[in-house]
Amino acid sequence: MPSRRRDAAPPHQPDRIPRTVLLASPRSLCAGVERAVQIVDQALEVYGAPVYVRKQIVHNAHVVAALQSRGALFVDELDEVPVGATVVFSAHGVSPAVREAADGRGLRAIDATCPLVSKVHTEAARAAARGDTIILIGHAGHEEVEGTLGHAPGRTVLVADTADIAALQVPDPDRVSYLTQTTLALDETAEAITAITARFPAATGPGAEDICYATTNRQNAVAAVAAEADLVLVVGSANSSNSIRLVELAHRHGTEAHLIDDAAGIRPEWLHGAGTIGVSAGASAPHHLVQQVIDRLAALAPITVSERQVATENVRFALPRQLRPDDDSTDPDQPDRAEQGS
């Protein structure tokens, strides 16, 4: 659906009309991101700097910069980490081969994989053990996808859309499972799953959907504000999959939308004629960045702020065991997930 058109603005000259700012809720950090950041902070406290982090701990430039200032060193591959050092695996997860490489280098490895991503890894391993071909819906090159592919190498095929599915050939159409990247758009993923089950009627999916609660809630909240707004601003970095999906979702609702790293990314000409502005943030964007956007909008024109809440989140994930040695209350046979729901 094309975006609703507003009159073009004179370059760099926003109008000063009073505006309504609609805050999408939930927005900003999810439990998996909060856990990952806390893991790096706790590792720095327990083991001292430097603590190495393989890839970006989460896809947000501000989070990465803040951790770097406290002594975290971000690397692309494990061969950049000194033998015997402490390394944290990012929230997006890694393949078993990466874990084995860390063991081989004598690294103290701390796993910050989001438990909801770990769930997908477990599903992939189980499907492979059954002898299924696994169709993974996701984006090539994304770190989460790379990690999931590594849990069932040789048995997983990656598809991005219905065109990929239409061209897909599998060894046994009666032994097919499908999984998804956790940060995809709900509507587009539903289309892909429909195409898979139409092509392979015996295909089975996970017991519970792979798209995480935070992605679902943030997309539903953006849909709610996009229905009322002339413009939607989404706070998030350009490599954040879930943030990009929020912008695309607003566009599909016919509303102009832009992804910004922070308040400095707001272009005044976007605001011309926009009486109602929706504001959200991806699951890896810190809360204070949203407040800075509100402050910036208030500096440009009088605003009234209201909230559109579609869900309440109460999810908490426990830290890895090596960072909570005094916690005797957790059953060692239970997963690190403390609570899941919304």
Beta strands, then each sheet from edge to edge (+ up, - down):
strand 1: 19-25
strand 2: 51-54
strand 3: 72-75
strand 4: 86-89
strand 5: 108-111
strand 6: 133-137
strand 7: 156-159
strand 8: 176-180
strand 9: 231-235
strand 10: 256-260
strand 11: 276-281
strand 12: 303-309
strand 13: 316-317
strand 14: 337-339
sheet 1: 10+ 9+ 11+ 1+ 12+
sheet 2: 3+ 2+ 4+ 5+
sheet 3: 7+ 6+ 8+
sheet 4: 13+ 14-
end
